[in-house]
Amino acid sequence: LSNMMTIPLAKEEASDKQRYIMFEISLSMNMKHEHYKKYSETLLDREKLIEDAITSVVGVRTEAECNDMEGLKDDILKAIQEVFQSDFIYKVGISNVKFG
């Protein structure tokens, strides 16, 4: 799964301007994991659930809080693993980050 996402961010206290983060996200899966076959075949069916999990993690942060990319990736990974109740997805990659 590799996808470009645009997510509205939480507003900074000093501003009433809505800010957004745009990024590409990729998920790394352990092909030897016992759940890989079961879930990888239905990954696209669960794309909306995955996007919702990502949005729920990112959308509560401000732009400044999104600068901690490692923390952001860790929290996104945990949310996605909760969707599947599995850790066969073991890494989240974020690239081409832009704020608007």
Backbone atoms as SQL, in Angstrom:
CREATE TABLE atoms (id INTEGER PRIMARY KEY, chain TEXT, resi INTEGER, resn TEXT, atom TEXT, x REAL, y REAL, z REAL);
INSERT INTO atoms VALUES
  (1, 'A', 1, 'LEU', 'N', 0.852, -1.185, 0.000),
  (2, 'A', 1, 'LEU', 'CA', 0.000, 0.000, 0.000),
  (3, 'A', 1, 'LEU', 'C', 0.886, 1.232, 0.000),
  (4, 'A', 2, 'SER', 'N', 0.740, 2.034, -0.987),
  (5, 'A', 2, 'SER', 'CA', 1.447, 3.311, -1.029),
  (6, 'A', 2, 'SER', 'C', 0.445, 4.328, -1.548),
  (7, 'A', 3, 'ASN', 'N', 0.293, 5.405, -0.826),
  (8, 'A', 3, 'ASN', 'CA', -0.820, 6.286, -1.115),
  (9, 'A', 3, 'ASN', 'C', -0.492, 7.719, -0.720),
  (10, 'A', 4, 'MET', 'N', -0.963, 8.678, -1.499),
  (11, 'A', 4, 'MET', 'CA', -0.827, 10.086, -1.144),
  (12, 'A', 4, 'MET', 'C', -2.043, 10.470, -0.311),
  (13, 'A', 5, 'MET', 'N', -1.799, 11.112, 0.816),
  (14, 'A', 5, 'MET', 'CA', -2.894, 11.518, 1.697),
  (15, 'A', 5, 'MET', 'C', -2.794, 13.008, 1.991),
  (16, 'A', 6, 'THR', 'N', -3.948, 13.647, 2.153),
  (17, 'A', 6, 'THR', 'CA', -4.041, 15.030, 2.604),
  (18, 'A', 6, 'THR', 'C', -4.967, 15.034, 3.807),
  (19, 'A', 7, 'ILE', 'N', -4.450, 15.546, 4.934),
  (20, 'A', 7, 'ILE', 'CA', -5.212, 15.481, 6.183),
  (21, 'A', 7, 'ILE', 'C', -5.233, 16.859, 6.837),
  (22, 'A', 8, 'PRO', 'N', -6.413, 17.363, 7.224),
  (23, 'A', 8, 'PRO', 'CA', -6.464, 18.620, 7.972),
  (24, 'A', 8, 'PRO', 'C', -5.868, 18.409, 9.362),
  (25, 'A', 9, 'LEU', 'N', -5.086, 19.372, 9.801),
  (26, 'A', 9, 'LEU', 'CA', -4.425, 19.290, 11.105),
  (27, 'A', 9, 'LEU', 'C', -5.217, 20.042, 12.163),
  (28, 'A', 10, 'ALA', 'N', -4.910, 19.739, 13.415),
  (29, 'A', 10, 'ALA', 'CA', -5.495, 20.502, 14.519),
  (30, 'A', 10, 'ALA', 'C', -4.999, 21.943, 14.413),
  (31, 'A', 11, 'LYS', 'N', -5.843, 22.873, 14.798),
  (32, 'A', 11, 'LYS', 'CA', -5.467, 24.285, 14.684),
  (33, 'A', 11, 'LYS', 'C', -4.501, 24.688, 15.791),
  (34, 'A', 12, 'GLU', 'N', -3.543, 25.508, 15.409),
  (35, 'A', 12, 'GLU', 'CA', -2.624, 26.086, 16.394),
  (36, 'A', 12, 'GLU', 'C', -3.436, 27.086, 17.216),
  (37, 'A', 13, 'GLU', 'N', -3.097, 27.227, 18.493),
  (38, 'A', 13, 'GLU', 'CA', -3.860, 28.138, 19.359),
  (39, 'A', 13, 'GLU', 'C', -3.846, 29.572, 18.854),
  (40, 'A', 14, 'ALA', 'N', -2.712, 30.013, 18.308),
  (41, 'A', 14, 'ALA', 'CA', -2.579, 31.416, 17.907),
  (42, 'A', 14, 'ALA', 'C', -3.143, 31.705, 16.517),
  (43, 'A', 15, 'SER', 'N', -3.682, 30.702, 15.857),
  (44, 'A', 15, 'SER', 'CA', -4.116, 30.892, 14.465),
  (45, 'A', 15, 'SER', 'C', -5.509, 30.314, 14.250),
  (46, 'A', 16, 'ASP', 'N', -6.259, 30.942, 13.344),
  (47, 'A', 16, 'ASP', 'CA', -7.535, 30.316, 12.988),
  (48, 'A', 16, 'ASP', 'C', -7.466, 29.769, 11.568),
  (49, 'A', 17, 'LYS', 'N', -6.273, 29.760, 10.987),
  (50, 'A', 17, 'LYS', 'CA', -6.107, 29.199, 9.650),
  (51, 'A', 17, 'LYS', 'C', -6.044, 27.676, 9.717),
  (52, 'A', 18, 'GLN', 'N', -6.786, 27.031, 8.830),
  (53, 'A', 18, 'GLN', 'CA', -6.719, 25.568, 8.760),
  (54, 'A', 18, 'GLN', 'C', -5.454, 25.169, 8.002),
  (55, 'A', 19, 'ARG', 'N', -4.648, 24.329, 8.619),
  (56, 'A', 19, 'ARG', 'CA', -3.430, 23.822, 7.990),
  (57, 'A', 19, 'ARG', 'C', -3.644, 22.357, 7.618),
  (58, 'A', 20, 'TYR', 'N', -2.915, 21.919, 6.625),
  (59, 'A', 20, 'TYR', 'CA', -3.002, 20.542, 6.144),
  (60, 'A', 20, 'TYR', 'C', -1.613, 19.939, 6.059),
  (61, 'A', 21, 'ILE', 'N', -1.559, 18.637, 6.146),
  (62, 'A', 21, 'ILE', 'CA', -0.330, 17.912, 5.853),
  (63, 'A', 21, 'ILE', 'C', -0.634, 16.988, 4.678),
  (64, 'A', 22, 'MET', 'N', 0.293, 16.960, 3.738),
  (65, 'A', 22, 'MET', 'CA', 0.189, 16.059, 2.600),
  (66, 'A', 22, 'MET', 'C', 1.429, 15.177, 2.621),
  (67, 'A', 23, 'PHE', 'N', 1.244, 13.882, 2.402),
  (68, 'A', 23, 'PHE', 'CA', 2.389, 12.980, 2.393),
  (69, 'A', 23, 'PHE', 'C', 2.030, 11.683, 1.684),
  (70, 'A', 24, 'GLU', 'N', 3.067, 10.973, 1.301),
  (71, 'A', 24, 'GLU', 'CA', 2.883, 9.621, 0.784),
  (72, 'A', 24, 'GLU', 'C', 3.185, 8.674, 1.921),
  (73, 'A', 25, 'ILE', 'N', 2.375, 7.642, 2.030),
  (74, 'A', 25, 'ILE', 'CA', 2.577, 6.664, 3.090),
  (75, 'A', 25, 'ILE', 'C', 2.766, 5.289, 2.462),
  (76, 'A', 26, 'SER', 'N', 3.677, 4.544, 3.029),
  (77, 'A', 26, 'SER', 'CA', 3.873, 3.169, 2.574),
  (78, 'A', 26, 'SER', 'C', 3.946, 2.271, 3.801),
  (79, 'A', 27, 'LEU', 'N', 3.484, 1.057, 3.629),
  (80, 'A', 27, 'LEU', 'CA', 3.448, 0.089, 4.723),
  (81, 'A', 27, 'LEU', 'C', 4.348, -1.085, 4.372),
  (82, 'A', 28, 'SER', 'N', 5.176, -1.492, 5.314),
  (83, 'A', 28, 'SER', 'CA', 6.024, -2.669, 5.132),
  (84, 'A', 28, 'SER', 'C', 5.386, -3.844, 5.859),
  (85, 'A', 29, 'MET', 'N', 5.283, -4.973, 5.145),
  (86, 'A', 29, 'MET', 'CA', 4.635, -6.155, 5.706),
  (87, 'A', 29, 'MET', 'C', 5.622, -7.313, 5.790),
  (88, 'A', 30, 'ASN', 'N', 5.518, -8.057, 6.863),
  (89, 'A', 30, 'ASN', 'CA', 6.328, -9.257, 7.056),
  (90, 'A', 30, 'ASN', 'C', 5.654, -10.414, 6.318),
  (91, 'A', 31, 'MET', 'N', 6.247, -10.829, 5.206),
  (92, 'A', 31, 'MET', 'CA', 5.642, -11.873, 4.377),
  (93, 'A', 31, 'MET', 'C', 5.693, -13.249, 5.041),
  (94, 'A', 32, 'LYS', 'N', 6.500, -13.391, 6.083),
  (95, 'A', 32, 'LYS', 'CA', 6.599, -14.668, 6.782),
  (96, 'A', 32, 'LYS', 'C', 5.659, -14.744, 7.993),
  (97, 'A', 33, 'HIS', 'N', 5.000, -13.623, 8.303),
  (98, 'A', 33, 'HIS', 'CA', 4.095, -13.565, 9.461),
  (99, 'A', 33, 'HIS', 'C', 2.882, -14.452, 9.207),
  (100, 'A', 34, 'GLU', 'N', 2.390, -15.076, 10.257),
  (101, 'A', 34, 'GLU', 'CA', 1.247, -15.986, 10.123),
  (102, 'A', 34, 'GLU', 'C', -0.003, -15.297, 9.577),
  (103, 'A', 35, 'HIS', 'N', -0.155, -13.990, 9.791),
  (104, 'A', 35, 'HIS', 'CA', -1.344, -13.271, 9.317),
  (105, 'A', 35, 'HIS', 'C', -1.172, -12.665, 7.928),
  (106, 'A', 36, 'TYR', 'N', 0.041, -12.744, 7.371),
  (107, 'A', 36, 'TYR', 'CA', 0.295, -12.064, 6.095),
  (108, 'A', 36, 'TYR', 'C', -0.672, -12.519, 5.004),
  (109, 'A', 37, 'LYS', 'N', -0.768, -13.807, 4.763),
  (110, 'A', 37, 'LYS', 'CA', -1.620, -14.295, 3.671),
  (111, 'A', 37, 'LYS', 'C', -3.079, -13.898, 3.890),
  (112, 'A', 38, 'LYS', 'N', -3.535, -14.073, 5.112),
  (113, 'A', 38, 'LYS', 'CA', -4.934, -13.775, 5.446),
  (114, 'A', 38, 'LYS', 'C', -5.276, -12.309, 5.163),
  (115, 'A', 39, 'TYR', 'N', -4.413, -11.384, 5.596),
  (116, 'A', 39, 'TYR', 'CA', -4.745, -9.965, 5.497),
  (117, 'A', 39, 'TYR', 'C', -4.241, -9.295, 4.222),
  (118, 'A', 40, 'SER', 'N', -3.135, -9.764, 3.662),
  (119, 'A', 40, 'SER', 'CA', -2.597, -9.082, 2.478),
  (120, 'A', 40, 'SER', 'C', -3.562, -9.185, 1.300),
  (121, 'A', 41, 'GLU', 'N', -4.306, -10.285, 1.218),
  (122, 'A', 41, 'GLU', 'CA', -5.255, -10.465, 0.124),
  (123, 'A', 41, 'GLU', 'C', -6.451, -9.522, 0.244),
  (124, 'A', 42, 'THR', 'N', -6.742, -9.061, 1.451),
  (125, 'A', 42, 'THR', 'CA', -7.902, -8.179, 1.657),
  (126, 'A', 42, 'THR', 'C', -7.474, -6.758, 2.022),
  (127, 'A', 43, 'LEU', 'N', -6.198, -6.450, 1.801),
  (128, 'A', 43, 'LEU', 'CA', -5.676, -5.134, 2.188),
  (129, 'A', 43, 'LEU', 'C', -6.434, -3.999, 1.507),
  (130, 'A', 44, 'LEU', 'N', -6.697, -4.134, 0.215),
  (131, 'A', 44, 'LEU', 'CA', -7.403, -3.070, -0.494),
  (132, 'A', 44, 'LEU', 'C', -8.837, -2.920, 0.007),
  (133, 'A', 45, 'ASP', 'N', -9.452, -4.021, 0.450),
  (134, 'A', 45, 'ASP', 'CA', -10.797, -3.946, 1.018),
  (135, 'A', 45, 'ASP', 'C', -10.797, -3.147, 2.318),
  (136, 'A', 46, 'ARG', 'N', -9.661, -3.120, 2.979),
  (137, 'A', 46, 'ARG', 'CA', -9.547, -2.430, 4.271),
  (138, 'A', 46, 'ARG', 'C', -8.874, -1.069, 4.147),
  (139, 'A', 47, 'GLU', 'N', -8.680, -0.619, 2.911),
  (140, 'A', 47, 'GLU', 'CA', -7.972, 0.641, 2.690),
  (141, 'A', 47, 'GLU', 'C', -8.634, 1.808, 3.427),
  (142, 'A', 48, 'LYS', 'N', -9.948, 1.874, 3.392),
  (143, 'A', 48, 'LYS', 'CA', -10.668, 2.966, 4.068),
  (144, 'A', 48, 'LYS', 'C', -10.432, 2.911, 5.582),
  (145, 'A', 49, 'LEU', 'N', -10.442, 1.707, 6.161),
  (146, 'A', 49, 'LEU', 'CA', -10.170, 1.573, 7.597),
  (147, 'A', 49, 'LEU', 'C', -8.751, 2.031, 7.932),
  (148, 'A', 50, 'ILE', 'N', -7.814, 1.690, 7.059),
  (149, 'A', 50, 'ILE', 'CA', -6.421, 2.100, 7.265),
  (150, 'A', 50, 'ILE', 'C', -6.314, 3.625, 7.181),
  (151, 'A', 51, 'GLU', 'N', -6.940, 4.212, 6.151),
  (152, 'A', 51, 'GLU', 'CA', -6.918, 5.672, 5.999),
  (153, 'A', 51, 'GLU', 'C', -7.563, 6.353, 7.203),
  (154, 'A', 52, 'ASP', 'N', -8.662, 5.804, 7.684),
  (155, 'A', 52, 'ASP', 'CA', -9.327, 6.375, 8.867),
  (156, 'A', 52, 'ASP', 'C', -8.419, 6.308, 10.086),
  (157, 'A', 53, 'ALA', 'N', -7.698, 5.201, 10.244),
  (158, 'A', 53, 'ALA', 'CA', -6.768, 5.069, 11.376),
  (159, 'A', 53, 'ALA', 'C', -5.663, 6.106, 11.279),
  (160, 'A', 54, 'ILE', 'N', -5.133, 6.313, 10.078),
  (161, 'A', 54, 'ILE', 'CA', -4.068, 7.300, 9.872),
  (162, 'A', 54, 'ILE', 'C', -4.598, 8.703, 10.158),
  (163, 'A', 55, 'THR', 'N', -5.779, 9.007, 9.622),
  (164, 'A', 55, 'THR', 'CA', -6.371, 10.338, 9.817),
  (165, 'A', 55, 'THR', 'C', -6.639, 10.607, 11.295),
  (166, 'A', 56, 'SER', 'N', -7.083, 9.599, 12.029),
  (167, 'A', 56, 'SER', 'CA', -7.386, 9.804, 13.451),
  (168, 'A', 56, 'SER', 'C', -6.119, 10.110, 14.255),
  (169, 'A', 57, 'VAL', 'N', -4.985, 9.582, 13.820),
  (170, 'A', 57, 'VAL', 'CA', -3.717, 9.843, 14.506),
  (171, 'A', 57, 'VAL', 'C', -3.161, 11.212, 14.109),
  (172, 'A', 58, 'VAL', 'N', -3.171, 11.496, 12.805),
  (173, 'A', 58, 'VAL', 'CA', -2.536, 12.718, 12.302),
  (174, 'A', 58, 'VAL', 'C', -3.409, 13.953, 12.549),
  (175, 'A', 59, 'GLY', 'N', -4.714, 13.807, 12.390),
  (176, 'A', 59, 'GLY', 'CA', -5.620, 14.949, 12.445),
  (177, 'A', 59, 'GLY', 'C', -5.732, 15.642, 13.794),
  (178, 'A', 60, 'VAL', 'N', -5.269, 14.995, 14.862),
  (179, 'A', 60, 'VAL', 'CA', -5.327, 15.622, 16.187),
  (180, 'A', 60, 'VAL', 'C', -4.031, 16.375, 16.502),
  (181, 'A', 61, 'ARG', 'N', -3.076, 16.330, 15.594),
  (182, 'A', 61, 'ARG', 'CA', -1.795, 17.008, 15.804),
  (183, 'A', 61, 'ARG', 'C', -1.780, 18.355, 15.103),
  (184, 'A', 62, 'THR', 'N', -0.968, 19.250, 15.632),
  (185, 'A', 62, 'THR', 'CA', -0.718, 20.517, 14.963),
  (186, 'A', 62, 'THR', 'C', 0.449, 20.326, 14.003),
  (187, 'A', 63, 'GLU', 'N', 0.689, 21.330, 13.166),
  (188, 'A', 63, 'GLU', 'CA', 1.827, 21.254, 12.244),
  (189, 'A', 63, 'GLU', 'C', 3.134, 21.057, 13.013),
  (190, 'A', 64, 'ALA', 'N', 3.299, 21.792, 14.098),
  (191, 'A', 64, 'ALA', 'CA', 4.525, 21.670, 14.896),
  (192, 'A', 64, 'ALA', 'C', 4.685, 20.249, 15.444),
  (193, 'A', 65, 'GLU', 'N', 3.580, 19.656, 15.882),
  (194, 'A', 65, 'GLU', 'CA', 3.646, 18.299, 16.431),
  (195, 'A', 65, 'GLU', 'C', 3.955, 17.256, 15.360),
  (196, 'A', 66, 'CYS', 'N', 3.652, 17.575, 14.115),
  (197, 'A', 66, 'CYS', 'CA', 3.938, 16.649, 13.019),
  (198, 'A', 66, 'CYS', 'C', 5.419, 16.636, 12.647),
  (199, 'A', 67, 'ASN', 'N', 6.172, 17.580, 13.162),
  (200, 'A', 67, 'ASN', 'CA', 7.611, 17.603, 12.864),
  (201, 'A', 67, 'ASN', 'C', 8.344, 16.443, 13.525),
  (202, 'A', 68, 'ASP', 'N', 7.747, 15.816, 14.529),
  (203, 'A', 68, 'ASP', 'CA', 8.319, 14.613, 15.140),
  (204, 'A', 68, 'ASP', 'C', 7.881, 13.427, 14.281),
  (205, 'A', 69, 'MET', 'N', 8.567, 13.240, 13.152),
  (206, 'A', 69, 'MET', 'CA', 8.175, 12.195, 12.191),
  (207, 'A', 69, 'MET', 'C', 8.260, 10.796, 12.788),
  (208, 'A', 70, 'GLU', 'N', 9.274, 10.528, 13.585),
  (209, 'A', 70, 'GLU', 'CA', 9.412, 9.181, 14.149),
  (210, 'A', 70, 'GLU', 'C', 8.241, 8.866, 15.084),
  (211, 'A', 71, 'GLY', 'N', 7.878, 9.825, 15.928),
  (212, 'A', 71, 'GLY', 'CA', 6.733, 9.637, 16.818),
  (213, 'A', 71, 'GLY', 'C', 5.447, 9.474, 16.032),
  (214, 'A', 72, 'LEU', 'N', 5.303, 10.249, 14.977),
  (215, 'A', 72, 'LEU', 'CA', 4.119, 10.175, 14.128),
  (216, 'A', 72, 'LEU', 'C', 4.022, 8.800, 13.471),
  (217, 'A', 73, 'LYS', 'N', 5.128, 8.318, 12.910),
  (218, 'A', 73, 'LYS', 'CA', 5.136, 6.997, 12.268),
  (219, 'A', 73, 'LYS', 'C', 4.829, 5.888, 13.282),
  (220, 'A', 74, 'ASP', 'N', 5.392, 6.008, 14.482),
  (221, 'A', 74, 'ASP', 'CA', 5.124, 4.999, 15.526),
  (222, 'A', 74, 'ASP', 'C', 3.637, 4.951, 15.874),
  (223, 'A', 75, 'ASP', 'N', 3.030, 6.136, 16.032),
  (224, 'A', 75, 'ASP', 'CA', 1.609, 6.187, 16.406),
  (225, 'A', 75, 'ASP', 'C', 0.712, 5.675, 15.273),
  (226, 'A', 76, 'ILE', 'N', 1.077, 5.991, 14.026),
  (227, 'A', 76, 'ILE', 'CA', 0.316, 5.488, 12.872),
  (228, 'A', 76, 'ILE', 'C', 0.425, 3.968, 12.818),
  (229, 'A', 77, 'LEU', 'N', 1.630, 3.453, 13.022),
  (230, 'A', 77, 'LEU', 'CA', 1.834, 2.005, 12.990),
  (231, 'A', 77, 'LEU', 'C', 0.961, 1.309, 14.038),
  (232, 'A', 78, 'LYS', 'N', 0.949, 1.848, 15.248),
  (233, 'A', 78, 'LYS', 'CA', 0.126, 1.252, 16.309),
  (234, 'A', 78, 'LYS', 'C', -1.354, 1.248, 15.915),
  (235, 'A', 79, 'ALA', 'N', -1.829, 2.346, 15.322),
  (236, 'A', 79, 'ALA', 'CA', -3.238, 2.442, 14.929),
  (237, 'A', 79, 'ALA', 'C', -3.573, 1.430, 13.833),
  (238, 'A', 80, 'ILE', 'N', -2.669, 1.256, 12.871),
  (239, 'A', 80, 'ILE', 'CA', -2.908, 0.290, 11.793),
  (240, 'A', 80, 'ILE', 'C', -2.867, -1.131, 12.338),
  (241, 'A', 81, 'GLN', 'N', -1.937, -1.398, 13.236),
  (242, 'A', 81, 'GLN', 'CA', -1.866, -2.732, 13.835),
  (243, 'A', 81, 'GLN', 'C', -3.138, -3.039, 14.620),
  (244, 'A', 82, 'GLU', 'N', -3.746, -2.026, 15.213),
  (245, 'A', 82, 'GLU', 'CA', -5.014, -2.226, 15.917),
  (246, 'A', 82, 'GLU', 'C', -6.137, -2.591, 14.946),
  (247, 'A', 83, 'VAL', 'N', -6.137, -1.975, 13.753),
  (248, 'A', 83, 'VAL', 'CA', -7.155, -2.292, 12.741),
  (249, 'A', 83, 'VAL', 'C', -7.137, -3.787, 12.437),
  (250, 'A', 84, 'PHE', 'N', -5.932, -4.336, 12.304),
  (251, 'A', 84, 'PHE', 'CA', -5.793, -5.745, 11.933),
  (252, 'A', 84, 'PHE', 'C', -5.663, -6.677, 13.142),
  (253, 'A', 85, 'GLN', 'N', -5.514, -6.100, 14.326),
  (254, 'A', 85, 'GLN', 'CA', -5.238, -6.914, 15.517),
  (255, 'A', 85, 'GLN', 'C', -4.059, -7.844, 15.246),
  (256, 'A', 86, 'SER', 'N', -3.035, -7.279, 14.589),
  (257, 'A', 86, 'SER', 'CA', -1.867, -8.059, 14.188),
  (258, 'A', 86, 'SER', 'C', -0.699, -7.111, 13.949),
  (259, 'A', 87, 'ASP', 'N', 0.517, -7.648, 14.054),
  (260, 'A', 87, 'ASP', 'CA', 1.697, -6.843, 13.778),
  (261, 'A', 87, 'ASP', 'C', 2.406, -7.298, 12.499),
  (262, 'A', 88, 'PHE', 'N', 1.635, -7.885, 11.543),
  (263, 'A', 88, 'PHE', 'CA', 2.264, -8.282, 10.284),
  (264, 'A', 88, 'PHE', 'C', 2.711, -7.053, 9.493),
  (265, 'A', 89, 'ILE', 'N', 2.067, -5.913, 9.704),
  (266, 'A', 89, 'ILE', 'CA', 2.583, -4.636, 9.195),
  (267, 'A', 89, 'ILE', 'C', 3.524, -4.131, 10.282),
  (268, 'A', 90, 'TYR', 'N', 4.792, -4.016, 9.936),
  (269, 'A', 90, 'TYR', 'CA', 5.792, -3.728, 10.966),
  (270, 'A', 90, 'TYR', 'C', 6.471, -2.373, 10.818),
  (271, 'A', 91, 'LYS', 'N', 6.193, -1.667, 9.728),
  (272, 'A', 91, 'LYS', 'CA', 6.858, -0.381, 9.536),
  (273, 'A', 91, 'LYS', 'C', 5.996, 0.519, 8.670),
  (274, 'A', 92, 'VAL', 'N', 6.016, 1.804, 8.989),
  (275, 'A', 92, 'VAL', 'CA', 5.319, 2.817, 8.219),
  (276, 'A', 92, 'VAL', 'C', 6.368, 3.775, 7.664),
  (277, 'A', 93, 'GLY', 'N', 6.265, 4.053, 6.375),
  (278, 'A', 93, 'GLY', 'CA', 7.148, 5.039, 5.757),
  (279, 'A', 93, 'GLY', 'C', 6.347, 6.261, 5.354),
  (280, 'A', 94, 'ILE', 'N', 6.922, 7.435, 5.593),
  (281, 'A', 94, 'ILE', 'CA', 6.274, 8.695, 5.194),
  (282, 'A', 94, 'ILE', 'C', 7.276, 9.468, 4.372),
  (283, 'A', 95, 'SER', 'N', 6.832, 9.920, 3.184),
  (284, 'A', 95, 'SER', 'CA', 7.733, 10.672, 2.312),
  (285, 'A', 95, 'SER', 'C', 6.976, 11.804, 1.630),
  (286, 'A', 96, 'ASN', 'N', 7.737, 12.674, 0.974),
  (287, 'A', 96, 'ASN', 'CA', 7.166, 13.818, 0.232),
  (288, 'A', 96, 'ASN', 'C', 6.203, 14.628, 1.090),
  (289, 'A', 97, 'VAL', 'N', 6.634, 14.951, 2.315),
  (290, 'A', 97, 'VAL', 'CA', 5.782, 15.686, 3.258),
  (291, 'A', 97, 'VAL', 'C', 5.724, 17.166, 2.857),
  (292, 'A', 98, 'LYS', 'N', 4.503, 17.678, 2.784),
  (293, 'A', 98, 'LYS', 'CA', 4.286, 19.108, 2.529),
  (294, 'A', 98, 'LYS', 'C', 3.198, 19.591, 3.466),
  (295, 'A', 99, 'PHE', 'N', 3.344, 20.836, 3.890),
  (296, 'A', 99, 'PHE', 'CA', 2.300, 21.462, 4.708),
  (297, 'A', 99, 'PHE', 'C', 1.645, 22.562, 3.879),
  (298, 'A', 100, 'GLY', 'N', 0.349, 22.728, 4.061),
  (299, 'A', 100, 'GLY', 'CA', -0.352, 23.762, 3.316),
  (300, 'A', 100, 'GLY', 'C', -1.429, 24.390, 4.147);
